[in-house]
Amino acid sequence: MLFLLMSEEYKVWEQRAGSFHQACRYCNQPAWQLLFRIYRTLGSAMTPASPHGAPVNEVWQVRCATCGGAAMTAHPSTWVHTLGVPVNQEYGPVAWGTPQYVQMAYPGVR
């Protein structure tokens, strides 16, 4: 019983962090590209993982608003200024990670 209460569990969260208008790499249509921060937090049965907990790790993902295609990317600070992409910073609410996009970010995570 004690083991079940102390066992660790990760939860995956996503938060929209920005957007920019550019041609999609998948559908080649000019469309809004949505930037998401996907991160995991650690918890247990006694103290469940929370979106407000310290992130164990995080990744960044760009999704096309037209076709839904997604690509993993580096932290925006490494490419926004060098590529000259005008990103609208948006900090939306935190939500559970969308399963098909979480699989790209963390392979093998359900």
C-alpha positions as CSV (number, residue, x, y, z in Angstrom):
1,M,0.0,0.0,0.0
2,L,2.8,2.4,0.9
3,F,4.5,1.7,-2.5
4,L,1.3,2.8,-4.3
5,L,1.2,6.1,-2.4
6,M,4.9,6.8,-3.1
7,S,5.1,5.7,-6.7
8,E,6.0,8.5,-9.1
9,E,3.9,9.6,-12.0
10,Y,4.5,12.1,-14.8
11,K,1.8,14.2,-16.4
12,V,2.2,16.0,-19.7
13,W,0.8,19.6,-20.1
14,E,0.7,22.0,-23.0
15,Q,0.4,25.7,-23.2
16,R,0.1,27.9,-26.3
17,A,3.0,30.3,-26.2
18,G,2.6,32.2,-29.5
19,S,1.8,32.3,-33.1
20,F,3.2,33.6,-36.4
21,H,2.0,33.6,-40.0
22,Q,4.1,31.6,-42.4
23,A,3.8,28.9,-45.1
24,C,3.4,25.5,-43.5
25,R,6.1,23.0,-44.2
26,Y,3.5,20.2,-44.7
27,C,0.6,21.8,-46.7
28,N,2.6,24.6,-48.1
29,Q,-0.3,27.0,-47.5
30,P,0.3,30.4,-45.8
31,A,-1.3,29.9,-42.4
32,W,-1.0,30.7,-38.8
33,Q,1.6,28.5,-37.1
34,L,0.8,28.0,-33.4
35,L,3.7,27.6,-31.0
36,F,3.2,25.3,-28.0
37,R,5.2,24.6,-24.9
38,I,4.8,21.0,-23.9
39,Y,6.2,20.0,-20.5
40,R,6.1,17.2,-17.9
41,T,5.7,17.5,-14.1
42,L,6.3,14.8,-11.5
43,G,3.9,13.8,-8.8
44,S,2.7,10.8,-6.8
45,A,-0.6,9.4,-5.5
46,M,-0.2,11.5,-2.4
47,T,0.8,14.7,-4.3
48,P,-0.5,14.5,-7.9
49,A,1.4,16.2,-10.7
50,S,0.1,19.7,-11.3
51,P,0.5,22.0,-14.2
52,H,1.9,24.5,-11.7
53,G,4.6,22.2,-10.5
54,A,8.3,22.5,-11.5
55,P,8.8,21.2,-15.1
56,V,10.9,18.1,-15.3
57,N,11.6,18.8,-18.9
58,E,10.0,20.8,-21.7
59,V,9.9,20.9,-25.5
60,W,8.5,23.2,-28.1
61,Q,6.3,22.4,-31.0
62,V,4.9,24.4,-33.9
63,R,1.5,23.3,-35.3
64,C,-0.2,24.5,-38.5
65,A,-3.7,26.0,-37.9
66,T,-4.8,24.8,-41.4
67,C,-3.7,21.2,-41.7
68,G,-2.7,20.4,-38.1
69,G,0.8,19.3,-39.0
70,A,3.3,19.6,-36.2
71,A,7.0,19.8,-36.0
72,M,9.3,19.9,-33.0
73,T,11.5,23.0,-32.7
74,A,14.1,24.5,-30.5
75,H,13.4,27.0,-27.8
76,P,12.0,30.1,-29.6
77,S,14.8,32.4,-28.3
78,T,17.2,30.4,-30.5
79,W,15.4,31.0,-33.8
80,V,13.0,34.0,-33.6
81,H,15.6,36.7,-33.9
82,T,18.0,34.8,-36.3
83,L,15.2,33.9,-38.8
84,G,13.4,37.2,-38.4
85,V,10.1,35.6,-37.6
86,P,7.7,38.0,-35.9
87,V,6.1,35.8,-33.2
88,N,3.1,37.1,-31.3
89,Q,3.6,36.0,-27.7
90,E,0.5,34.5,-26.2
91,Y,0.3,32.7,-23.0
92,G,-2.9,30.7,-23.0
93,P,-4.2,28.5,-20.3
94,V,-2.5,25.2,-19.5
95,A,-4.2,22.1,-20.6
96,W,-3.6,18.3,-20.6
97,G,-1.3,17.4,-23.5
98,T,-3.1,16.4,-26.7
99,P,-2.2,12.7,-27.2
100,Q,-1.1,12.7,-30.9
101,Y,1.1,15.7,-30.2
102,V,2.5,14.4,-26.9
103,Q,3.6,11.2,-28.8
104,M,5.8,13.4,-31.0
105,A,7.2,15.3,-28.0
106,Y,7.7,12.3,-25.7
107,P,7.7,9.0,-27.7
108,G,6.4,6.1,-25.6
109,V,4.4,8.3,-23.2
110,R,0.7,7.5,-23.0
